[in-house]
Amino acid sequence: MQRTAFGVILGLWAAGLGAAAQFGKVAVTFPMLGEVYGGAGAALGFAVSLVGFVGILFGVTAGLIVARFGPRRSLIAALGLGALMSAFQATLPALPLFLASRLAEGASHLAIVVAAPTLIAQLSQPRHRGLTLSLWSTFFGVAFAILTWAGLPLVAAWGVGALYAAHAAYMTGMAVLVGWLLPRDVIGPGRRGFSLPGLLAEHIRIYASPWLNAAALGWVFYAGAFVAILTVMPPFLPEGVRAGVIGLMPLAGIATSMTLGVWLLRRVPAVKVAIAGFDLSLLAGIALWAAPSQPWAYIALAAALGLVQGASFAAIPQLNPQPEAQVQANGALAQMGNVGTTCGTPVLVALTGVGGIHGFLLFVLVLFLGGVAVHLLSARARR
């Protein structure tokens, strides 16, 4: 392509905010949903986790579907489906119907997070991909900040349904915007059909390829660590600073990704930046273990993980120049990200429950050294 389409990329990033809000809108309103669906108990917990389970089961499949129908068509359809599900949820239907809508929303979320970064990579000159894909990597942190600062006041004033209705309107607007910004598919639809043996073979092929699997295998360690630490570790902080630190941690990662991360990605291969991020995260994790009541240790760890955040997305087009391969690698990354977010928190809860802060040390040693190891092994296989 001749030049980087920054305006279109900003629109795709804005669509990503809507995808992140598919997780965040339920996470931030979970206590209120408990009041709406009183007595639901454990069943209500699936309202958050069902979207992630869809990603675990169908991440690679979503990549194949996006490759088959084209990213633009897939993205518009996914945004439209997300808008319909949020509008339905705004009516606060019976819990089984609410949970069913979350399953459909999981499919919508998955298609967005596979199609959008693929399009961003194709709309960026190679020298700008570090910047544009680092921007994409911030979509979760930014969306959660917006939901906390603007969404919760909306809920306080008008109820849970108002936030879900606002999300439906946003997703509708994004579908229209994407259709206007991308009047045709930048990447044409593929011709592959679907069959169960074919899908199984495709999983094997993707995860056996050190080009297609590298970003995904590193991402599972990042996703498992970040979400778990943000969820489990704050009680080790003094209560007076706890809320502030939780709010600053995602912003610290975003700041590092968009400054030092972008600078490094213009000079160093993305995989090496990700390895450096894991190395620094290990040092920061050891510091947090040594000083679990110090806010700076939490901010330093989140900042170090920011290098992994942007570099993981940037590695996909660096390792896979062909658009269809990028779709497949993004599908694998989405799948492994959901594995990490689903498994990381209960593992850290169990370790800290048995060993206190020493369980945290074991957790960061295994995850951050694991992130370094899989990237080194993948690089060796590519050589």
Phi, psi and omega in degrees: 000158187282318182211163180283128182272076187297323180296316178295320181297320176297323177296319178294322176297319178299322175297323177298327176300321177296322178294316178298324179293341175297327170282308192294326184297326178279323180299316184282341180253012185303316178299323180290324177296328176300326177285322180294314182253056183306135179084002181290330175061228186298329182301325181292333178302332179292342178300327177275314192279340184299323179298319178293322179297323176299319179295322178296316185284324193235018181303306180294321178300320178299321177299319179293321180294316179298318178296325183289316187259349181097139184298321182295310179299316181297319182293316179297316179298319181294319178295320178296318178296319178299321178296317179297318181292319178295320178297320177295316180295332179297339177279355182051064181290176176305149188305316179301322178289323177299314180294321177298321178294330178291326175298313178297324179293329176298320177295318177299311181302315184297315180297322180295313186284350172269314186286316188297310180294331176296315178295319180299317179299320182285336181268002183247138167296150180308323182288343180259355186294329175300318179290310187290322180281334171293320174301313179303320185294348180273357193297325180291311182298317180294317182297318180294323177297317179296318179297323180289316186278326183247325183290315182295320173300324177297318178296317180299325183275321190234355178099169183299319183302329181294320179294319180293323177294320178297322178294321177300316179296320180297315181295323176298314178299321179292323177298317178295317182297314180297319178298326179283318182290325184242082184293346174212165180290124175297324176246122183293155177296147178274186184236011183285140172271184183232137173205154181300312177300323179295319179295318178297318179296324180291320175302314181297317182296317182293312184283348174272349183267121179289350173274315183283330189264349191301308183296320182294316183291329173286324185295328182299325179286321176297309185296317180297321182287312189294311182295319181295316182295317180296330183272318193263328191276335183308326178301343175284347179273154171301141186300328183293334182252357189301308184297321180296318180294318179301320179289328182279334185301309177298324180292326177296318177296318178297315181299316180294316181300319186274352180245276181300319181299312179298318179299315180294320184293342176276352185235336188230142175305145187301322181298320179293325176295318178298318178298317178299322178297317177295320178300311180295325178295323177296316178297317179293324177296321177295321177297320178295320177300320181286333183223067188291349180260004184262119182302325184299329181293322179291318180294319179297320180294316179296322179296318179296319179294338177300330177294321178293323185303302182288320184295328182295317177290321181293332181294331186298306178290334176296320182273338187227088184295332184280136182304317182296322177294325178295319177301314181296318179294323176294324176296317178295321178297317178298319180297312182290328176298319178290326173299315181296313182293329180285321187267329188299313184296310179298328178294315180292324175301315181295317183293317179287332176294325180273315188244007181062220183296335178290331174295326176296319179300315178299320181300310183288326177299313183292314185288315185283323173293326176297319178298317177297315185298315184293326178290321178294319179293320178296318179297320177297319178295323179293328178289000000 
